[in-house]
Amino acid sequence: MKLSISRAKSFRIARFGLALAVFAGPVWAQEHKPEHPRYTFTDLGALGGTSSMAFYVNAHGAVVGQASVPDGSQHAVLWLKGLKKDLGTLAGLTG
């Protein structure tokens, strides 16, 4: 007899746990939605030319890419904290 009471209790507990998971789980998930990061776009400008392109951004906000100079050639450039640094070219007209 004691065995059947124990089984009945365990089934009730299991059903309660299942109901809790089914009904309370989605409510908890809605209340704890992760915040999505917000991004902004910033015009980084060129190096006196007409175009620029960013390739990588690191965790510190440093941006590297290429930008055109007045003669039309492309130079490597670093943008950091609102400042831009012309890194020049490795060889030839483009960086």
TAKAUR-V770418 format. One record per backbone hydrogen bond with DSSP energy under -1.0 kcal/mol. CO is the residue of the C=O (numbers start at 1). NH is the residue of the N-H. E is the energy in kcal/mol with one decimal. If there is no record, write none. Layout:
# TAKAUR-V770418
((CO NH E) (CO NH E))
This chain:
# TAKAUR-V770418
((1 5 -1.6) (2 6 -1.9) (3 7 -2.0) (4 8 -2.2) (5 9 -2.4) (6 10 -2.3) (7 11 -2.4) (8 12 -2.3) (9 13 -2.6) (10 14 -2.3) (11 15 -2.7) (12 16 -2.5) (13 17 -2.6) (14 18 -2.4) (15 19 -2.6) (16 20 -2.7) (17 21 -2.2) (18 22 -2.5) (19 23 -2.7) (20 24 -2.2) (24 28 -2.6) (25 29 -2.3) (26 30 -2.0) (27 31 -1.8) (28 32 -1.2) (51 68 -2.9) (53 66 -2.5) (56 64 -2.1) (58 61 -1.8) (62 58 -2.0) (63 79 -3.2) (64 55 -3.3) (64 56 -1.8) (65 77 -2.4) (66 53 -3.1) (67 75 -2.8) (68 47 -1.5) (68 49 -1.7) (69 72 -2.6) (73 69 -2.2) (75 67 -2.2) (76 87 -2.8) (77 65 -2.1) (78 85 -2.7) (79 63 -2.9) (80 83 -1.9) (83 80 -2.7) (85 78 -2.2) (88 76 -2.6))
